[in-house]
């Protein structure tokens, strides 16, 4: 019980450290297109569809359909 409490406390402390306020003048910098995880949404969708079709599977990236490329 003590270990679980300590683990929970450590997890909450780690999560709390990740939250930091962002000043209004920094928000514009963080909203720039080059700061995105995926630089182009269209290209990412096309690559995901190609991968799903070639692997003949789906569901890994929350994509529905079969492996025929017709989804």
N, CA, C and O atoms as a printed pandas DataFrame, in Angstrom:
     atom_number atom_name residue_name chain_id  residue_number  x_coord  y_coord  z_coord
0              1         N          UNK        A               1    0.819   -1.187    0.000
1              2        CA          UNK        A               1    0.000    0.000    0.000
2              3         C          UNK        A               1    0.865    1.253    0.000
3              4         O          UNK        A               1    0.557    2.231   -0.681
4              5         N          UNK        A               2    1.940    1.215    0.765
5              6        CA          UNK        A               2    2.817    2.381    0.846
6              7         C          UNK        A               2    3.521    2.598   -0.499
7              8         O          UNK        A               2    3.688    3.733   -0.946
8              9         N          UNK        A               3    3.928    1.505   -1.131
9             10        CA          UNK        A               3    4.583    1.631   -2.441
10            11         C          UNK        A               3    3.639    2.222   -3.471
11            12         O          UNK        A               3    4.037    3.063   -4.276
12            13         N          UNK        A               4    2.394    1.786   -3.446
13            14        CA          UNK        A               4    1.417    2.315   -4.401
14            15         C          UNK        A               4    1.190    3.803   -4.166
15            16         O          UNK        A               4    1.067    4.572   -5.119
16            17         N          UNK        A               5    1.136    4.204   -2.918
17            18        CA          UNK        A               5    0.946    5.617   -2.593
18            19         C          UNK        A               5    2.150    6.439   -3.043
19            20         O          UNK        A               5    1.997    7.530   -3.591
20            21         N          UNK        A               6    3.350    5.907   -2.807
21            22        CA          UNK        A               6    4.555    6.612   -3.231
22            23         C          UNK        A               6    4.636    6.694   -4.759
23            24         O          UNK        A               6    5.028    7.723   -5.309
24            25         N          UNK        A               7    4.269    5.617   -5.432
25            26        CA          UNK        A               7    4.290    5.617   -6.893
26            27         C          UNK        A               7    3.275    6.619   -7.443
27            28         O          UNK        A               7    3.564    7.338   -8.399
28            29         N          UNK        A               8    2.105    6.664   -6.845
29            30        CA          UNK        A               8    1.082    7.615   -7.269
30            31         C          UNK        A               8    1.552    9.041   -7.023
31            32         O          UNK        A               8    1.363    9.914   -7.870
32            33         N          UNK        A               9    2.157    9.278   -5.882
33            34        CA          UNK        A               9    2.674   10.609   -5.571
34            35         C          UNK        A               9    3.772   11.027   -6.538
35            36         O          UNK        A               9    3.814   12.176   -6.977
36            37         N          UNK        A              10    4.658   10.098   -6.869
37            38        CA          UNK        A              10    5.729   10.408   -7.814
38            39         C          UNK        A              10    5.163   10.698   -9.198
39            40         O          UNK        A              10    5.630   11.607   -9.884
40            41         N          UNK        A              11    4.165    9.931   -9.608
41            42        CA          UNK        A              11    3.543   10.158  -10.914
42            43         C          UNK        A              11    2.844   11.514  -10.958
43            44         O          UNK        A              11    2.950   12.234  -11.951
44            45         N          UNK        A              12    2.141   11.862   -9.905
45            46        CA          UNK        A              12    1.466   13.161   -9.865
46            47         C          UNK        A              12    2.475   14.300   -9.849
47            48         O          UNK        A              12    2.245   15.330  -10.482
48            49         N          UNK        A              13    3.583   14.139   -9.141
49            50        CA          UNK        A              13    4.617   15.170   -9.119
50            51         C          UNK        A              13    5.234   15.334  -10.502
51            52         O          UNK        A              13    5.491   16.457  -10.936
52            53         N          UNK        A              14    5.471   14.235  -11.192
53            54        CA          UNK        A              14    6.046   14.311  -12.535
54            55         C          UNK        A              14    5.080   14.983  -13.502
55            56         O          UNK        A              14    5.503   15.774  -14.346
56            57         N          UNK        A              15    3.795   14.680  -13.392
57            58        CA          UNK        A              15    2.802   15.312  -14.266
58            59         C          UNK        A              15    2.645   16.794  -13.955
59            60         O          UNK        A              15    2.452   17.598  -14.867
60            61         N          UNK        A              16    2.725   17.161  -12.697
61            62        CA          UNK        A              16    2.581   18.564  -12.317
62            63         C          UNK        A              16    3.757   19.389  -12.818
63            64         O          UNK        A              16    3.593   20.570  -13.124
64            65         N          UNK        A              17    4.921   18.799  -12.907
65            66        CA          UNK        A              17    6.103   19.530  -13.390
66            67         C          UNK        A              17    6.012   19.798  -14.885
67            68         O          UNK        A              17    6.660   20.719  -15.383
68            69         N          UNK        A              18    5.230   19.024  -15.601
69            70        CA          UNK        A              18    5.098   19.206  -17.040
70            71         C          UNK        A              18    4.192   20.362  -17.415
71            72         O          UNK        A              18    4.211   20.812  -18.561
72            73         N          UNK        A              19    3.412   20.844  -16.489
73            74        CA          UNK        A              19    2.503   21.955  -16.755
74            75         C          UNK        A              19    3.235   23.263  -16.504
75            76         O          UNK        A              19    3.717   23.516  -15.400
76            77         N          UNK        A              20    3.311   24.065  -17.504
77            78        CA          UNK        A              20    3.974   25.352  -17.346
78            79         C          UNK        A              20    3.147   26.418  -18.052
79            80         O          UNK        A              20    2.605   26.168  -19.128
80            81         N          UNK        A              21    3.047   27.579  -17.470
81            82        CA          UNK        A              21    2.280   28.643  -18.134
82            83         C          UNK        A              21    3.027   29.167  -19.357
83            84         O          UNK        A              21    4.256   29.237  -19.371
84            85         N          UNK        A              22    2.272   29.528  -20.363
85            86        CA          UNK        A              22    2.844   30.069  -21.595
86            87         C          UNK        A              22    2.386   31.520  -21.711
87            88         O          UNK        A              22    1.191   31.813  -21.672
88            89         N          UNK        A              23    3.335   32.401  -21.851
89            90        CA          UNK        A              23    3.016   33.820  -21.980
90            91         C          UNK        A              23    2.330   34.083  -23.324
91            92         O          UNK        A              23    2.556   33.359  -24.293
92            93         N          UNK        A              24    1.490   35.125  -23.376
93            94        CA          UNK        A              24    0.783   35.410  -24.628
94            95         C          UNK        A              24    1.716   35.638  -25.818
95            96         O          UNK        A              24    1.382   35.246  -26.936
96            97         N          UNK        A              25    2.866   36.256  -25.606
97            98        CA          UNK        A              25    3.778   36.500  -26.721
98            99         C          UNK        A              25    4.468   35.218  -27.179
99           100         O          UNK        A              25    5.028   35.193  -28.274
100          101         N          UNK        A              26    4.446   34.154  -26.377
101          102        CA          UNK        A              26    5.040   32.879  -26.767
102          103         C          UNK        A              26    4.057   32.005  -27.543
103          104         O          UNK        A              26    4.472   31.098  -28.264
104          105         N          UNK        A              27    2.791   32.264  -27.403
105          106        CA          UNK        A              27    1.779   31.430  -28.064
106          107         C          UNK        A              27    1.861   31.539  -29.575
107          108         O          UNK        A              27    1.653   30.551  -30.280
108          109         N          UNK        A              28    2.157   32.713  -30.074
109          110        CA          UNK        A              28    2.316   32.883  -31.512
110          111         C          UNK        A              28    3.482   32.062  -32.045
111          112         O          UNK        A              28    3.405   31.495  -33.135
112          113         N          UNK        A              29    4.549   32.003  -31.280
113          114        CA          UNK        A              29    5.709   31.216  -31.681
114          115         C          UNK        A              29    5.374   29.725  -31.696
115          116         O          UNK        A              29    5.778   29.006  -32.611
116          117         N          UNK        A              30    4.638   29.259  -30.685
117          118        CA          UNK        A              30    4.295   27.842  -30.598
118          119         C          UNK        A              30    3.232   27.440  -31.621
119          120         O          UNK        A              30    3.096   26.256  -31.930
120          121         N          UNK        A              31    2.482   28.400  -32.149
121          122        CA          UNK        A              31    1.423   28.096  -33.113
122          123         C          UNK        A              31    1.918   28.103  -34.552
123          124         O          UNK        A              31    1.132   27.862  -35.468
124          125         N          UNK        A              32    3.201   28.372  -34.775
125          126        CA          UNK        A              32    3.735   28.393  -36.138
126          127         C          UNK        A              32    3.648   27.002  -36.769
127          128         O          UNK        A              32    3.752   25.999  -36.064
128          129         N          UNK        A              33    3.459   26.932  -38.082
129          130        CA          UNK        A              33    3.341   25.637  -38.754
130          131         C          UNK        A              33    4.571   24.742  -38.592
131          132         O          UNK        A              33    4.439   23.519  -38.546
132          133         N          UNK        A              34    5.755   25.330  -38.504
133          134        CA          UNK        A              34    6.950   24.497  -38.375
134          135         C          UNK        A              34    7.117   23.908  -36.979
135          136         O          UNK        A              34    8.024   23.107  -36.752
136          137         N          UNK        A              35    6.260   24.291  -36.048
137          138        CA          UNK        A              35    6.304   23.718  -34.700
138          139         C          UNK        A              35    5.348   22.529  -34.565
139          140         O          UNK        A              35    5.285   21.911  -33.502
140          141         N          UNK        A              36    4.609   22.203  -35.618
141          142        CA          UNK        A              36    3.641   21.108  -35.563
142          143         C          UNK        A              36    4.351   19.755  -35.585
143          144         O          UNK        A              36    5.456   19.630  -36.114
144          145         N          UNK        A              37    3.705   18.754  -35.009
145          146        CA          UNK        A              37    4.261   17.404  -35.042
146          147         C          UNK        A              37    4.258   16.857  -36.463
147          148         O          UNK        A              37    5.221   16.217  -36.886
148          149         N          UNK        A              38    3.197   17.101  -37.189
149          150        CA          UNK        A              38    3.091   16.707  -38.590
150          151         C          UNK        A              38    3.118   17.978  -39.421
151          152         O          UNK        A              38    2.194   18.785  -39.322
152          153         N          UNK        A              39    4.143   18.185  -40.235
153          154        CA          UNK        A              39    4.225   19.435  -40.986
154          155         C          UNK        A              39    3.085   19.633  -41.984
155          156         O          UNK        A              39    2.651   20.763  -42.206
156          157         N          UNK        A              40    2.606   18.570  -42.576
157          158        CA          UNK        A              40    1.526   18.673  -43.546
158          159         C          UNK        A              40    0.485   17.607  -43.229
159          160         O          UNK        A              40    0.767   16.410  -43.289
160          161         N          UNK        A              41   -0.702   18.048  -42.895
161          162        CA          UNK        A              41   -1.770   17.103  -42.543
162          163         C          UNK        A              41   -2.149   16.250  -43.742
163          164         O          UNK        A              41   -2.393   15.053  -43.594
164          165         N          UNK        A              42   -2.203   16.845  -44.927
165          166        CA          UNK        A              42   -2.558   16.097  -46.134
166          167         C          UNK        A              42   -1.548   15.012  -46.463
167          168         O          UNK        A              42   -1.924   13.891  -46.808
168          169         N          UNK        A              43   -0.263   15.341  -46.356
169          170        CA          UNK        A              43    0.777   14.356  -46.624
170          171         C          UNK        A              43    0.728   13.233  -45.598
171          172         O          UNK        A              43    0.904   12.065  -45.947
172          173         N          UNK        A              44    0.492   13.573  -44.342
173          174        CA          UNK        A              44    0.411   12.559  -43.295
174          175         C          UNK        A              44   -0.750   11.597  -43.552
175          176         O          UNK        A              44   -0.609   10.388  -43.367
176          177         N          UNK        A              45   -1.899   12.134  -43.981
177          178        CA          UNK        A              45   -3.051   11.269  -44.274
178          179         C          UNK        A              45   -2.771   10.359  -45.464
179          180         O          UNK        A              45   -3.152    9.188  -45.461
180          181         N          UNK        A              46   -2.094   10.909  -46.493
181          182        CA          UNK        A              46   -1.784   10.100  -47.669
182          183         C          UNK        A              46   -0.798    8.985  -47.317
183          184         O          UNK        A              46   -0.963    7.852  -47.769
184          185         N          UNK        A              47    0.215    9.293  -46.523
185          186        CA          UNK        A              47    1.172    8.265  -46.104
186          187         C          UNK        A              47    0.505    7.201  -45.241
187          188         O          UNK        A              47    0.811    6.014  -45.361
188          189         N          UNK        A              48   -0.399    7.626  -44.375
189          190        CA          UNK        A              48   -1.111    6.672  -43.520
190          191         C          UNK        A              48   -1.988    5.743  -44.352
191          192         O          UNK        A              48   -2.054    4.544  -44.081
192          193         N          UNK        A              49   -2.662    6.292  -45.365
193          194        CA          UNK        A              49   -3.510    5.463  -46.229
194          195         C          UNK        A              49   -2.659    4.476  -47.023
195          196         O          UNK        A              49   -3.039    3.316  -47.180
196          197         N          UNK        A              50   -1.512    4.929  -47.525
197          198        CA          UNK        A              50   -0.616    4.049  -48.273
198          199         C          UNK        A              50   -0.099    2.933  -47.384
199          200         O          UNK        A              50   -0.065    1.773  -47.794
200          201         N          UNK        A              51    0.302    3.277  -46.174
201          202        CA          UNK        A              51    0.818    2.273  -45.252
202          203         C          UNK        A              51   -0.253    1.241  -44.925
203          204         O          UNK        A              51    0.018    0.040  -44.906
204          205         N          UNK        A              52   -1.475    1.716  -44.668
205          206        CA          UNK        A              52   -2.568    0.801  -44.358
206          207         C          UNK        A              52   -2.842   -0.137  -45.524
207          208         O          UNK        A              52   -3.084   -1.327  -45.321
208          209         N          UNK        A              53   -2.806    0.389  -46.740
209          210        CA          UNK        A              53   -3.075   -0.437  -47.921
210          211         C          UNK        A              53   -1.969   -1.465  -48.152
211          212         O          UNK        A              53   -2.253   -2.616  -48.485
212          213         N          UNK        A              54   -0.733   -1.066  -47.982
213          214        CA          UNK        A              54    0.383   -1.974  -48.230
214          215         C          UNK        A              54    0.507   -3.038  -47.141
215          216         O          UNK        A              54    0.896   -4.169  -47.429
216          217         N          UNK        A              55    0.185   -2.695  -45.911
217          218        CA          UNK        A              55    0.308   -3.648  -44.821
218          219         C          UNK        A              55   -0.906   -4.577  -44.732
219          220         O          UNK        A              55   -0.865   -5.582  -44.023
220          221         N          UNK        A              56   -1.960   -4.253  -45.432
221          222        CA          UNK        A              56   -3.198   -5.036  -45.419
222          223         C          UNK        A              56   -3.757   -5.169  -44.007
223          224         O          UNK        A              56   -4.311   -6.202  -43.631
224          225         N          UNK        A              57   -3.599   -4.113  -43.249
225          226        CA          UNK        A              57   -4.147   -4.092  -41.898
226          227         C          UNK        A              57   -4.584   -2.677  -41.583
227          228         O          UNK        A              57   -4.214   -1.726  -42.271
228          229         N          UNK        A              58   -5.367   -2.555  -40.546
229          230        CA          UNK        A              58   -5.800   -1.232  -40.130
230          231         C          UNK        A              58   -6.029   -1.237  -38.630
231          232         O          UNK        A              58   -6.051   -2.286  -37.987
232          233         N          UNK        A              59   -6.198   -0.046  -38.092
233          234        CA          UNK        A              59   -6.487    0.077  -36.671
234          235         C          UNK        A              59   -5.317    0.573  -35.852
235          236         O          UNK        A              59   -5.511    0.988  -34.709
236          237         N          UNK        A              60   -4.107    0.547  -36.390
237          238        CA          UNK        A              60   -2.964    0.999  -35.628
238          239         C          UNK        A              60   -2.974    2.496  -35.387
239          240         O          UNK        A              60   -2.500    2.963  -34.351
240          241         N          UNK        A              61   -3.499    3.239  -36.318
241          242        CA          UNK        A              61   -3.545    4.695  -36.190
242          243         C          UNK        A              61   -4.978    5.190  -36.268
243          244         O          UNK        A              61   -5.241    6.263  -36.809
244          245         N          UNK        A              62   -5.888    4.422  -35.738
245          246        CA          UNK        A              62   -7.317    4.726  -35.716
246          247         C          UNK        A              62   -7.884    4.961  -37.121
247          248         O          UNK        A              62   -8.609    5.926  -37.363
248          249         N          UNK        A              63   -7.536    4.060  -38.028
249          250        CA          UNK        A              63   -8.030    4.125  -39.396
250          251         C          UNK        A              63   -8.895    2.899  -39.641
251          252         O          UNK        A              63   -8.497    1.785  -39.300
252          253         N          UNK        A              64  -10.072    3.088  -40.225
253          254        CA          UNK        A              64  -10.936    1.978  -40.496
254          255         C          UNK        A              64  -10.813    1.503  -41.931
255          256         O          UNK        A              64  -10.343    2.250  -42.789
256          257         N          UNK        A              65  -11.215    0.305  -42.200
257          258        CA          UNK        A              65  -11.210   -0.204  -43.568
258          259         C          UNK        A              65  -10.295   -1.384  -43.742
259          260         O          UNK        A              65   -9.602   -1.801  -42.813
260          261         N          UNK        A              66  -10.301   -1.923  -44.954
261          262        CA          UNK        A              66   -9.484   -3.093  -45.252
262          263         C          UNK        A              66   -8.171   -2.730  -45.897
263          264         O          UNK        A              66   -7.781   -1.563  -45.901
264          265         N          UNK        A              67   -7.486   -3.712  -46.442
265          266        CA          UNK        A              67   -6.187   -3.502  -47.050
266          267         C          UNK        A              67   -6.233   -3.228  -48.536
267          268         O          UNK        A              67   -5.185   -3.196  -49.181
268          269         N          UNK        A              68   -7.421   -3.028  -49.105
269          270        CA          UNK        A              68   -7.534   -2.853  -50.552
270          271         C          UNK        A              68   -7.283   -1.413  -50.983
271          272         O          UNK        A              68   -7.169   -1.157  -52.182
272          273         N          UNK        A              69   -7.194   -0.486  -50.080
273          274        CA          UNK        A              69   -6.971    0.913  -50.421
274          275         C          UNK        A              69   -8.241    1.654  -50.756
275          276         O          UNK        A              69   -8.183    2.798  -51.208
276          277         N          UNK        A              70   -9.382    1.040  -50.548
277          278        CA          UNK        A              70  -10.640    1.668  -50.903
278          279         C          UNK        A              70  -11.363    2.279  -49.706
279          280         O          UNK        A              70  -12.553    2.579  -49.794
280          281         N          UNK        A              71  -10.678    2.463  -48.615
281          282        CA          UNK        A              71  -11.372    3.001  -47.421
282          283         C          UNK        A              71  -11.419    4.471  -47.506
283          284         O          UNK        A              71  -11.955    5.125  -46.611
